[in-house]
Amino acid sequence: MTSSASEPQLELYRILNSLDKYERALMILHLKGFKYDEIASILAISESNVGTKINRIRQRLIAEHR
């Protein structure tokens, strides 16, 4: 993290760091634009599980950061 990071970037870092390692890896891959099938292959889970986990994490973060 650089000193030139904007406030939204800093908030994103804080949110990502609030996740456990597995969730953080999943969300970083998603944010970097990996497709669900690629994430599934990397994390050794099913493609449908990728979508489910991303949605659950997203919903939890929305509720926590309102």
C-alpha positions in Angstrom: 0.0 0.0 0.0 1.4 3.3 -1.0 1.0 6.7 0.6 -0.7 7.9 -2.6 -3.7 5.5 -2.1 -7.0 7.3 -2.2 -9.6 7.0 0.5 -11.7 4.5 -1.5 -8.6 2.3 -2.0 -7.8 2.4 1.7 -11.4 1.4 2.5 -11.1 -1.5 0.1 -7.9 -2.6 1.7 -9.5 -2.4 5.2 -12.5 -4.4 4.0 -10.4 -7.1 2.3 -8.2 -7.4 5.3 -11.3 -8.0 7.5 -11.9 -11.2 5.6 -10.2 -14.5 6.4 -7.4 -15.7 4.0 -9.7 -17.9 1.9 -12.4 -15.2 1.5 -9.8 -12.6 0.7 -8.2 -14.7 -2.0 -11.6 -15.4 -3.5 -12.6 -11.8 -3.6 -9.2 -10.6 -4.9 -9.4 -13.1 -7.8 -12.9 -11.9 -8.5 -11.9 -8.2 -8.4 -9.0 -8.9 -10.7 -11.4 -10.2 -13.3 -10.9 -13.9 -13.1 -13.8 -15.9 -14.4 -15.7 -18.2 -12.0 -14.3 -21.3 -13.7 -10.7 -20.0 -13.3 -11.3 -19.1 -9.6 -12.9 -22.6 -9.1 -9.8 -24.2 -10.6 -7.4 -22.2 -8.5 -9.3 -22.8 -5.2 -10.3 -26.4 -6.0 -14.1 -25.7 -5.5 -17.0 -25.9 -7.9 -17.9 -23.0 -10.2 -21.3 -22.7 -8.6 -19.7 -22.6 -5.2 -17.6 -19.7 -6.3 -20.7 -17.7 -7.2 -22.4 -18.6 -4.0 -19.4 -17.7 -1.8 -18.9 -14.3 -3.6 -22.6 -13.5 -3.2 -22.6 -14.4 0.5 -19.4 -12.4 1.2 -20.8 -9.4 -0.8 -24.1 -9.5 1.1 -22.3 -9.8 4.5 -19.9 -6.9 3.6 -22.8 -4.7 2.5 -24.6 -5.3 5.8 -21.5 -4.7 7.9 -20.4 -1.5 6.1 -23.7 0.4 5.8 
